[in-house]
Amino acid sequence: PFLIAFILSLMIEPIVKLIMKKTKLKRKTSSIIVFIISFTIIIALIVWGTTTIITEASKLLENLNTYFDMAVNFVETFISKIDISKWNIPESVMSTIQNSAMEFVGVIINFVKNWLTSVLSFLTSIPTIGIYTAITFLALYFICVDRIYMLDQLEHHFPQQWVKTFAIHLRKLVKSLGGYLKAELILVLISFIISLIGL
């Protein structure tokens, strides 16, 4: 939680500085404003994502038998279109192939069903996610509000060379993280466009 809070604080720090510059507000007030906005957005995304996953997984589990029947009918139709006489395949072999295909479809359906059940169990039976989220937001708040104080304490309690080295690595980390997020955003955008065209 503290690492996530630290990364989030690095991401929203430019917004805090921008609000301080534009509105002439103190750092604490600007940090509280940005924190409330970030808190609202993240909680809304978490609630929306969790609700959507649970709803869709529940619907998929409910309709799994229908999908199984559709898959079985598809396999039967596909096999029935095969001209046995043309390939000179004995009926016993075709029957074995058909049974194997049905078993294979059943295995896939059971795998999907077990996976969806485990996902639902994970989402509904782990209250520690809420605790981690609360700790993350508390840490994020204190990091944003007391950033200057914490940096000042670091400079006073650590050798100057250590502080400079840490600052250099921190800037590299932020730059790398920004590049990674930018690349991920581009990939997500490309995937969205491809899916939009395909669907």
C-alpha positions as CSV (number, residue, x, y, z in Angstrom):
1,P,0.0,0.0,0.0
2,F,2.8,2.5,0.8
3,L,4.5,1.8,-2.5
4,I,1.3,2.4,-4.4
5,A,0.6,5.5,-2.4
6,F,4.1,6.8,-3.2
7,I,3.7,6.2,-6.9
8,L,0.3,7.9,-6.9
9,S,1.7,10.8,-5.0
10,L,4.4,11.2,-7.8
11,M,1.6,11.1,-10.4
12,I,-0.6,13.8,-8.7
13,E,2.3,16.0,-7.6
14,P,2.2,18.1,-10.8
15,I,-1.5,18.7,-10.3
16,V,-0.9,19.9,-6.8
17,K,1.8,22.3,-7.9
18,L,-0.5,23.5,-10.7
19,I,-3.3,24.3,-8.3
20,M,-0.9,26.0,-6.0
21,K,0.4,28.2,-8.8
22,K,-3.0,29.1,-10.3
23,T,-5.1,29.6,-7.1
24,K,-2.3,30.7,-4.7
25,L,-3.6,28.2,-2.2
26,K,-1.3,26.6,0.4
27,R,0.1,23.2,-0.2
28,K,-2.1,21.5,2.3
29,T,-5.3,22.9,0.8
30,S,-4.3,22.0,-2.7
31,S,-3.3,18.5,-1.6
32,I,-6.6,18.0,0.0
33,I,-8.5,19.1,-3.1
34,V,-6.5,16.8,-5.4
35,F,-6.7,14.0,-2.8
36,I,-10.5,14.2,-2.7
37,I,-10.7,14.2,-6.5
38,S,-8.3,11.3,-6.8
39,F,-10.0,9.4,-4.0
40,T,-13.4,9.8,-5.7
41,I,-12.2,8.7,-9.1
42,I,-10.3,5.7,-7.8
43,I,-13.1,4.5,-5.6
44,A,-15.6,5.0,-8.4
45,L,-13.3,2.9,-10.8
46,I,-12.9,0.2,-8.1
47,V,-16.6,0.0,-7.4
48,W,-17.5,0.0,-11.1
49,G,-14.9,-2.6,-12.0
50,T,-15.8,-4.9,-9.2
51,T,-19.5,-4.6,-9.8
52,T,-19.0,-5.2,-13.5
53,I,-16.8,-8.3,-13.0
54,I,-19.2,-9.8,-10.5
55,T,-22.3,-9.1,-12.6
56,E,-20.8,-10.4,-15.8
57,A,-19.2,-13.5,-14.2
58,S,-22.6,-14.3,-12.5
59,K,-24.4,-14.0,-15.8
60,L,-21.9,-16.1,-17.6
61,L,-22.2,-18.8,-14.9
62,E,-26.0,-18.7,-15.2
63,N,-25.8,-19.0,-19.0
64,L,-23.0,-21.6,-19.0
65,N,-25.3,-24.5,-19.7
66,T,-26.8,-22.6,-22.7
67,Y,-23.3,-22.0,-24.0
68,F,-22.4,-25.7,-23.4
69,D,-25.5,-26.8,-25.5
70,M,-24.6,-24.4,-28.2
71,A,-21.0,-25.8,-28.3
72,V,-22.3,-29.4,-28.4
73,N,-24.7,-28.5,-31.2
74,F,-21.9,-26.9,-33.2
75,V,-19.7,-29.9,-32.8
76,E,-22.5,-32.3,-33.8
77,T,-23.4,-30.1,-36.8
78,F,-19.7,-30.0,-37.9
79,I,-19.2,-33.7,-37.5
80,S,-22.5,-34.5,-39.3
81,K,-21.3,-32.4,-42.3
82,I,-18.3,-34.7,-42.7
83,D,-18.8,-37.2,-45.5
84,I,-17.8,-40.5,-43.9
85,S,-18.0,-42.4,-47.1
86,K,-15.6,-40.1,-48.9
87,W,-12.9,-40.5,-46.2
88,N,-13.6,-44.2,-45.7
89,I,-13.7,-43.7,-41.9
90,P,-15.4,-46.5,-39.9
91,E,-18.4,-45.5,-37.9
92,S,-16.8,-46.7,-34.7
93,V,-13.9,-44.3,-35.3
94,M,-16.3,-41.5,-36.0
95,S,-18.3,-42.3,-32.9
96,T,-15.0,-42.2,-30.9
97,I,-14.1,-38.9,-32.4
98,Q,-17.5,-37.4,-31.6
99,N,-17.4,-38.6,-28.0
100,S,-13.9,-37.2,-27.6
101,A,-15.0,-33.9,-29.0
102,M,-17.9,-33.8,-26.6
103,E,-15.6,-34.6,-23.7
104,F,-13.2,-31.9,-24.8
105,V,-16.0,-29.3,-24.9
106,G,-17.1,-30.5,-21.4
107,V,-13.6,-30.1,-20.1
108,I,-13.4,-26.5,-21.4
109,I,-16.8,-25.6,-20.0
110,N,-15.8,-27.0,-16.6
111,F,-12.5,-25.2,-16.6
112,V,-14.3,-21.9,-17.4
113,K,-16.9,-22.6,-14.7
114,N,-14.3,-23.4,-12.1
115,W,-12.3,-20.3,-13.1
116,L,-15.3,-18.0,-12.8
117,T,-16.2,-19.5,-9.5
118,S,-12.8,-18.9,-8.1
119,V,-12.8,-15.3,-9.4
120,L,-16.2,-14.6,-7.7
121,S,-14.9,-16.2,-4.5
122,F,-11.8,-14.1,-4.7
123,L,-13.8,-10.9,-5.2
124,T,-16.4,-11.6,-2.5
125,S,-14.4,-13.3,0.2
126,I,-11.3,-11.0,0.7
127,P,-12.1,-8.1,2.9
128,T,-8.4,-7.2,3.2
129,I,-8.7,-5.4,-0.1
130,G,-10.7,-2.7,1.7
131,I,-8.1,-2.5,4.4
132,Y,-5.2,-2.2,1.9
133,T,-7.2,0.5,0.0
134,A,-7.8,2.5,3.2
135,I,-4.1,2.3,4.1
136,T,-3.1,3.4,0.6
137,F,-5.3,6.4,0.7
138,L,-4.2,7.4,4.2
139,A,-0.6,7.1,3.1
140,L,-1.3,9.0,-0.1
141,Y,-2.9,11.9,1.9
142,F,0.0,12.2,4.4
143,I,2.6,12.0,1.6
144,C,0.9,14.7,-0.4
145,V,0.3,17.0,2.5
146,D,3.7,16.5,4.3
147,R,5.9,16.0,1.2
148,I,8.0,19.1,1.9
149,Y,8.4,18.2,5.6
150,M,9.4,14.6,4.7
151,L,12.0,15.8,2.1
152,D,13.3,18.3,4.6
153,Q,13.7,15.5,7.3
154,L,15.5,13.3,4.7
155,E,17.9,16.1,3.9
156,H,18.7,16.6,7.6
157,H,19.0,13.0,8.7
158,F,20.9,11.5,5.7
159,P,24.2,12.5,4.1
160,Q,23.9,15.0,1.3
161,Q,25.5,12.6,-1.2
162,W,22.8,10.0,-0.3
163,V,20.1,12.5,-0.8
164,K,21.5,13.6,-4.3
165,T,21.8,9.9,-5.3
166,F,18.3,9.2,-4.2
167,A,17.0,12.2,-6.1
168,I,18.7,11.1,-9.3
169,H,17.4,7.6,-9.0
170,L,13.9,8.9,-8.2
171,R,13.8,11.1,-11.2
172,K,14.9,8.1,-13.4
173,L,12.2,6.0,-11.8
174,V,9.5,8.6,-12.5
175,K,10.7,9.0,-16.1
176,S,10.7,5.2,-16.6
177,L,7.3,4.9,-15.0
178,G,5.9,7.7,-17.2
179,G,7.3,6.0,-20.3
180,Y,5.9,2.7,-19.3
181,L,2.4,4.1,-18.6
182,K,2.6,6.0,-21.9
183,A,3.4,2.8,-23.8
184,E,0.6,0.9,-22.0
185,L,-1.8,3.7,-22.8
186,I,-0.9,3.5,-26.5
187,L,-1.2,-0.3,-26.5
188,V,-4.6,-0.1,-24.9
189,L,-5.7,2.6,-27.4
190,I,-4.6,0.4,-30.3
191,S,-6.4,-2.7,-28.9
192,F,-9.5,-0.6,-28.4
193,I,-9.5,0.7,-32.0
194,I,-8.9,-2.9,-33.3
195,S,-11.7,-4.2,-31.1
196,L,-14.0,-1.4,-32.2
197,I,-13.4,-2.0,-35.9
198,G,-13.8,-5.8,-35.4
199,L,-17.0,-5.5,-33.4
